[in-house]
């Protein structure tokens, strides 16, 4: 990945956008990028109840089949739960395992006490639990016992008398959001990188870069809705709102997945061997539409772009569920980037997987745009191309 493109990815991933406060990424970083390349006639939609945004290639056009691609801007947040008399700020860890965040630097955001809505950033704090190995229980030293979420606190190095009152005077209060402080860096191995919140700044980056490619090589027959959603980490609520609002014909979620091949202690589970560095992963199962996957595979095979398979059960676990949760008819699938160490401060990815997803999706959109002798795919094409397993032929062994 070229350095200028990597820097755009770094900027998106670095935006402080905890759940419910995603405007730093959407309005602060992504929208200016989109406005810099969007052609005349495109439009950006913003919303009342959430900070999501949609870049629309054909605003108001309901005659063209519409394809919505969604990444989610929200980052797993920690929250202030209570402040002790000695100045420890006990927190909720949300979807982080307590042991993976201990010792790491964080950012705390709070409002000025006399000016609600005037947010400040506090740096220099770390997440702690037991203070020192000398205070740990024997079972913790042996590894038989982990850390309780209730024991996790933010250390701001407060000391002396009235530590709690001094913190409260600064405006720190229950509910204040906290995020990990670790911008991405290039990794040791070629084309790798690591840092916090690849989940899911990567999906937002891919959607944003896809708009850049489409601005240079626009589609003739399809309306594309390049969407950045919110509230995914607590239930895909942002994607549900966006999908329910626009009711696209096609919805493609873009999100991270797991490198199962390198995941420790998973051998007995016999997972499909998705792996970092081998291309993007196309989801099968759940509400995924087989015909849409077929078209993506055909386009990627034609373009020589590698594709892996991600197997899911009843739920894709991504924003691809937005239309199903909103309750309307929609073709859907999910595109993923296998990473390691998900939901830690050292998530690790490979630039080739992002680029394969970006160019594979770009090729797929142009492939569908050129169907039917250049008139483009139609809604009827999706209706009439559901697989008919009753028409299958018996496969002979051929040995």
C-alpha positions as CSV (number, residue, x, y, z in Angstrom):
1,X,0.0,0.0,0.0
2,X,1.4,3.4,-1.0
3,X,2.4,5.7,1.9
4,X,-0.2,8.4,1.1
5,X,-3.0,5.7,1.1
6,X,-1.6,4.2,4.4
7,X,-1.7,7.7,5.9
8,X,-5.4,8.1,5.0
9,X,-6.0,4.7,6.7
10,X,-4.1,5.9,9.8
11,X,-6.1,9.1,10.0
12,X,-9.4,7.2,9.9
13,X,-8.4,4.6,12.4
14,X,-7.0,7.3,14.8
15,X,-10.2,9.3,15.0
16,X,-11.5,9.2,18.6
17,X,-15.0,7.8,18.0
18,X,-16.3,5.7,20.9
19,X,-19.8,4.3,20.6
20,X,-22.4,7.1,20.4
21,X,-19.7,9.8,19.6
22,X,-18.6,8.8,16.1
23,X,-18.6,12.3,14.6
24,X,-14.8,12.6,15.0
25,X,-14.4,9.9,12.4
26,X,-17.5,10.6,10.2
27,X,-17.6,14.4,10.2
28,X,-14.1,15.1,11.2
29,X,-12.1,12.8,8.9
30,X,-14.2,10.9,6.4
31,X,-16.5,13.6,5.2
32,X,-13.7,16.0,4.2
33,X,-12.0,13.2,2.4
34,X,-15.2,12.4,0.5
35,X,-15.9,16.1,-0.3
36,X,-12.4,16.4,-1.8
37,X,-13.0,13.8,-4.5
38,X,-16.8,13.6,-5.0
39,X,-18.0,14.8,-8.4
40,X,-20.6,17.4,-8.9
41,X,-24.1,15.8,-8.5
42,X,-23.1,13.4,-5.7
43,X,-24.4,14.2,-2.2
44,X,-23.6,13.5,1.4
45,X,-26.5,12.7,3.8
46,X,-26.2,13.3,7.5
47,X,-28.7,12.4,10.3
48,X,-30.4,13.5,13.5
49,X,-30.1,10.6,15.9
50,X,-26.7,9.4,15.0
51,X,-23.4,10.7,13.4
52,X,-23.5,8.3,10.5
53,X,-23.1,9.6,6.9
54,X,-23.9,8.4,3.4
55,X,-22.2,9.4,0.2
56,X,-24.8,9.1,-2.5
57,X,-23.8,8.8,-6.2
58,X,-27.3,9.5,-7.5
59,X,-29.3,11.3,-4.8
60,X,-33.1,10.8,-5.0
61,X,-32.9,8.4,-8.0
62,X,-35.1,5.5,-7.2
63,X,-35.2,4.1,-10.8
64,X,-31.6,2.7,-10.6
65,X,-30.9,-0.4,-8.5
66,X,-29.2,0.8,-5.4
67,X,-26.2,-0.8,-3.6
68,X,-25.3,0.2,-0.1
69,X,-21.9,-0.5,1.4
70,X,-21.5,0.0,5.1
71,X,-18.5,0.3,7.5
72,X,-19.0,1.2,11.1
73,X,-17.2,4.1,12.8
74,X,-17.9,3.3,16.4
75,X,-15.0,2.0,18.6
76,X,-15.4,-0.2,21.7
77,X,-15.5,2.2,24.6
78,X,-14.7,1.9,28.2
79,X,-16.7,4.1,30.6
80,X,-16.2,5.7,34.0
81,X,-18.2,3.7,36.6
82,X,-17.2,5.4,39.9
83,X,-14.3,7.3,41.5
84,X,-12.8,6.1,44.8
85,X,-11.5,8.3,47.6
86,X,-7.9,7.6,46.7
87,X,-8.4,8.7,43.1
88,X,-8.8,5.4,41.3
89,X,-11.4,5.7,38.5
90,X,-13.1,2.4,38.2
91,X,-14.4,1.6,34.7
92,X,-16.6,-0.7,32.7
93,X,-14.5,-2.6,30.2
94,X,-17.3,-3.4,27.7
95,X,-16.1,-5.9,25.1
96,X,-12.5,-5.9,26.1
97,X,-11.0,-8.8,28.1
98,X,-9.7,-7.1,31.3
99,X,-6.2,-8.7,31.0
100,X,-5.6,-7.3,27.5
101,X,-5.9,-3.7,28.4
102,X,-4.0,-3.5,31.7
103,X,-1.0,-1.3,31.6
104,X,-2.0,0.5,28.3
105,X,-2.4,4.2,27.8
106,X,-5.9,5.6,27.2
107,X,-7.7,8.8,26.4
108,X,-10.6,9.9,28.7
109,X,-13.1,12.5,27.4
110,X,-15.2,14.6,29.8
111,X,-17.3,17.7,29.7
112,X,-16.4,21.0,31.3
113,X,-18.5,21.1,34.5
114,X,-19.9,24.6,33.9
115,X,-20.3,24.2,30.2
116,X,-22.1,21.0,29.2
117,X,-21.2,20.0,25.6
118,X,-17.7,21.5,25.9
119,X,-15.6,18.3,25.8
120,X,-11.9,18.0,26.9
121,X,-9.4,15.2,26.4
122,X,-7.3,13.8,29.3
123,X,-4.1,12.1,28.4
124,X,-1.5,10.3,30.5
125,X,-3.7,7.7,32.1
126,X,-3.2,3.9,32.1
127,X,-5.5,1.0,32.8
128,X,-4.6,-1.0,35.9
129,X,-6.0,-3.8,38.1
130,X,-3.9,-5.1,41.0
131,X,-1.2,-2.4,41.1
132,X,1.7,-4.8,41.3
133,X,2.4,-8.6,41.1
134,X,3.3,-8.4,44.8
135,X,-0.4,-7.7,45.6
136,X,-1.8,-10.5,43.4
137,X,-3.3,-13.7,44.6
138,X,-1.3,-17.0,44.1
139,X,-3.9,-18.2,41.6
140,X,-3.3,-15.1,39.5
141,X,0.4,-15.6,39.5
142,X,0.0,-19.2,38.4
143,X,-2.5,-18.2,35.7
144,X,-5.3,-20.3,37.2
145,X,-7.3,-17.1,37.9
146,X,-7.7,-14.0,35.7
147,X,-8.7,-10.4,36.4
148,X,-12.3,-9.5,37.4
149,X,-13.8,-6.7,35.2
150,X,-14.9,-5.0,38.5
151,X,-11.2,-4.6,39.5
152,X,-10.2,-2.5,36.4
153,X,-9.5,1.1,37.0
154,X,-8.0,4.1,35.3
155,X,-4.8,5.4,37.0
156,X,-4.3,9.2,36.6
157,X,-1.4,9.2,39.2
158,X,-3.6,11.2,41.7
159,X,-2.1,11.4,45.2
160,X,-2.6,13.4,48.4
161,X,-5.8,14.5,50.1
162,X,-9.2,14.8,48.6
163,X,-8.2,13.0,45.4
164,X,-11.8,12.2,44.5
165,X,-13.0,15.7,45.0
166,X,-10.2,17.1,42.8
167,X,-11.1,14.7,40.0
168,X,-14.7,15.6,40.3
169,X,-13.8,19.2,40.2
170,X,-12.1,18.5,36.8
171,X,-15.5,17.3,35.6
172,X,-14.8,13.6,35.5
173,X,-18.0,11.7,36.1
174,X,-19.7,8.4,35.7
175,X,-20.4,7.6,32.0
176,X,-17.4,9.5,30.6
177,X,-16.0,7.5,27.6
178,X,-12.4,6.1,27.5
179,X,-10.6,4.6,24.5
180,X,-7.3,3.0,23.9
181,X,-4.5,5.3,22.7
182,X,-2.5,3.3,20.0
183,X,-2.4,4.7,16.5
184,X,-1.5,2.1,13.8
185,X,2.1,1.5,12.8
186,X,3.7,-0.5,10.0
187,X,4.5,-4.0,11.3
188,X,7.8,-5.9,11.3
189,X,6.7,-8.4,8.6
190,X,6.2,-6.9,5.1
191,X,2.8,-5.2,4.4
192,X,1.6,-5.7,7.9
193,X,0.4,-3.1,10.5
194,X,-0.8,-3.1,14.0
195,X,-2.6,-0.9,16.6
196,X,-6.0,-0.4,18.1
197,X,-9.4,-0.2,16.5
198,X,-8.9,-1.9,13.2
199,X,-12.4,-3.0,14.1
200,X,-13.8,-1.2,12.3
201,X,-11.9,1.7,10.9
202,X,-10.8,-0.7,8.2
203,X,-14.3,-1.1,6.9
204,X,-14.8,2.7,6.9
205,X,-11.4,3.2,5.1
206,X,-12.4,0.7,2.4
207,X,-15.8,2.3,1.8
208,X,-14.1,5.8,1.7
209,X,-11.4,4.6,-0.8
210,X,-14.1,2.9,-2.9
211,X,-15.7,6.3,-3.4
212,X,-12.4,7.6,-4.6
213,X,-12.2,4.9,-7.3
214,X,-15.8,5.4,-8.3
215,X,-15.3,9.1,-8.7
216,X,-12.5,8.4,-11.2
217,X,-14.4,5.6,-13.0
218,X,-18.2,6.1,-12.4
219,X,-20.9,3.6,-12.9
220,X,-23.6,4.1,-15.6
221,X,-26.5,2.2,-14.3
222,X,-26.2,1.7,-10.5
223,X,-26.8,4.0,-7.5
224,X,-24.1,3.5,-4.8
225,X,-24.6,4.5,-1.2
226,X,-21.2,4.6,0.5
227,X,-22.2,4.5,4.2
228,X,-20.5,4.9,7.5
229,X,-22.7,3.6,10.3
230,X,-22.7,4.0,14.1
231,X,-23.6,1.8,17.1
232,X,-22.5,-1.5,15.5
233,X,-20.7,-2.8,18.6
234,X,-23.9,-2.7,20.6
235,X,-26.2,-4.2,18.1
236,X,-25.8,-2.9,14.5
237,X,-28.3,-0.1,15.3
238,X,-26.7,2.4,13.0
239,X,-26.7,0.1,10.0
240,X,-30.4,-0.8,10.7
241,X,-31.3,2.9,10.7
242,X,-29.4,3.7,7.5
243,X,-30.7,0.6,5.7
244,X,-34.3,1.3,6.9
245,X,-34.0,4.9,5.7
246,X,-32.7,4.2,2.2
247,X,-34.1,0.6,1.7
248,X,-31.3,-0.3,-0.8
249,X,-31.7,-3.3,-3.2
250,X,-28.3,-4.6,-2.2
251,X,-26.4,-4.2,1.1
252,X,-22.8,-5.2,1.6
253,X,-21.3,-5.0,5.1
254,X,-17.5,-4.4,5.4
255,X,-15.9,-5.4,8.6
256,X,-12.9,-7.2,10.1
257,X,-12.9,-11.0,10.6
258,X,-10.5,-13.5,12.3
259,X,-7.3,-15.0,11.1
260,X,-8.4,-18.5,12.3
261,X,-5.3,-20.2,10.9
262,X,-3.1,-18.3,13.4
263,X,-5.6,-18.1,16.3
264,X,-4.2,-20.0,19.3
265,X,-6.0,-23.0,20.8
266,X,-8.6,-23.3,18.0
267,X,-7.4,-26.5,16.4
268,X,-10.1,-28.7,18.0
269,X,-12.8,-26.3,16.7
270,X,-11.9,-27.1,13.0
271,X,-12.5,-23.5,11.8
272,X,-12.3,-22.7,8.1
273,X,-8.6,-21.6,7.7
274,X,-9.0,-17.9,6.9
275,X,-5.7,-16.2,7.1
276,X,-4.2,-12.8,7.1
277,X,-2.5,-11.9,3.8
278,X,-4.5,-14.2,1.5
279,X,-7.1,-11.7,0.3
280,X,-10.5,-10.6,1.6
281,X,-13.1,-13.0,2.9
282,X,-16.6,-13.4,1.4
283,X,-19.2,-14.5,3.9
284,X,-21.5,-17.6,3.4
285,X,-24.4,-18.5,5.6
286,X,-26.9,-16.5,7.6
287,X,-28.9,-14.0,5.5
288,X,-26.3,-13.9,2.7
289,X,-27.7,-14.0,-0.8
290,X,-25.9,-16.8,-2.9
291,X,-26.5,-15.0,-6.2
292,X,-24.8,-11.8,-5.0
293,X,-21.8,-13.9,-3.8
294,X,-21.7,-15.6,-7.2
295,X,-21.5,-12.3,-9.0
296,X,-18.7,-11.1,-6.7
297,X,-16.8,-14.3,-7.2
298,X,-17.1,-14.1,-11.0
299,X,-15.9,-10.5,-11.0
300,X,-12.9,-11.3,-8.8
301,X,-12.0,-14.4,-10.8
302,X,-12.0,-12.3,-13.9
303,X,-9.8,-9.7,-12.3
304,X,-7.5,-12.2,-10.6
305,X,-8.3,-11.0,-7.1
306,X,-7.9,-13.5,-4.3
307,X,-11.0,-14.4,-2.2
308,X,-11.4,-16.4,0.9
309,X,-14.5,-17.8,2.5
310,X,-15.9,-16.8,5.9
311,X,-18.5,-19.2,7.3
312,X,-21.2,-17.9,9.7
313,X,-24.3,-19.3,11.3
314,X,-27.5,-17.5,12.0
315,X,-25.9,-14.0,12.2
316,X,-23.2,-12.5,10.0
317,X,-22.0,-10.5,13.0
318,X,-21.6,-7.5,10.8
319,X,-23.7,-4.6,9.4
320,X,-24.8,-6.9,6.6
321,X,-27.7,-7.7,9.0
322,X,-29.0,-4.1,8.7
323,X,-31.7,-4.8,6.2
324,X,-32.8,-8.0,7.9
325,X,-33.0,-6.2,11.2
326,X,-34.9,-3.3,9.6
327,X,-37.4,-5.7,8.1
328,X,-37.4,-5.2,4.4
329,X,-36.5,-7.2,1.3
330,X,-32.8,-6.8,0.3
331,X,-30.0,-8.7,-1.2
332,X,-27.0,-8.9,1.2
333,X,-23.5,-10.2,1.9
334,X,-20.5,-9.3,4.0
335,X,-16.9,-8.7,3.1
336,X,-14.2,-9.1,5.7
337,X,-10.5,-8.6,6.3
338,X,-8.9,-11.4,8.5
339,X,-7.0,-9.8,11.4
340,X,-5.3,-11.1,14.5
341,X,-5.8,-10.1,18.2
342,X,-9.3,-8.6,17.6
343,X,-10.6,-6.3,20.5
344,X,-7.1,-5.7,21.8
345,X,-4.7,-2.8,21.6
346,X,-2.5,-4.7,19.1
347,X,-4.9,-5.7,16.4
348,X,-2.9,-6.8,13.4
349,X,-3.7,-6.8,9.7
350,X,-2.3,-7.0,6.2
351,X,-2.6,-4.3,3.6
352,X,-3.1,-6.8,0.7
353,X,-6.4,-7.9,2.3
354,X,-7.7,-4.4,2.4
355,X,-6.6,-3.7,-1.2
356,X,-8.1,-7.0,-2.4
357,X,-11.4,-6.1,-0.8
358,X,-11.3,-2.6,-2.3
359,X,-10.5,-3.6,-5.8
360,X,-12.6,-6.7,-5.6
361,X,-15.7,-4.7,-4.7
362,X,-14.8,-2.1,-7.3
363,X,-14.6,-4.8,-10.0
364,X,-17.9,-6.4,-8.7
365,X,-19.7,-3.1,-9.0
366,X,-18.5,-2.6,-12.6
367,X,-19.3,-6.2,-13.4
368,X,-22.9,-5.7,-12.3
369,X,-23.1,-2.3,-14.1
370,X,-22.1,-4.0,-17.4
371,X,-24.6,-6.8,-17.2
372,X,-27.5,-7.2,-19.6
373,X,-25.5,-5.9,-22.6
374,X,-24.5,-2.7,-20.8
375,X,-27.8,-1.9,-19.3
376,X,-26.8,-3.1,-15.8
377,X,-28.2,-5.6,-13.4
378,X,-31.9,-5.3,-12.5
379,X,-34.0,-6.0,-9.5
380,X,-35.6,-8.8,-11.5
381,X,-32.2,-10.5,-12.0
382,X,-32.0,-10.9,-8.2
383,X,-35.6,-12.2,-8.0
384,X,-35.1,-14.9,-10.6
385,X,-31.7,-16.1,-9.8
386,X,-32.1,-17.9,-6.4
387,X,-30.4,-21.3,-6.5
388,X,-32.6,-24.3,-7.4
389,X,-31.2,-27.3,-5.5
390,X,-34.1,-29.4,-6.8
391,X,-32.6,-29.0,-10.3
392,X,-29.1,-30.2,-9.3
393,X,-27.4,-33.2,-11.0
394,X,-25.9,-36.1,-9.1
395,X,-22.2,-35.8,-8.7
396,X,-20.3,-39.0,-9.6
397,X,-17.1,-39.8,-7.8
398,X,-15.0,-40.0,-11.0
399,X,-12.3,-42.1,-9.2
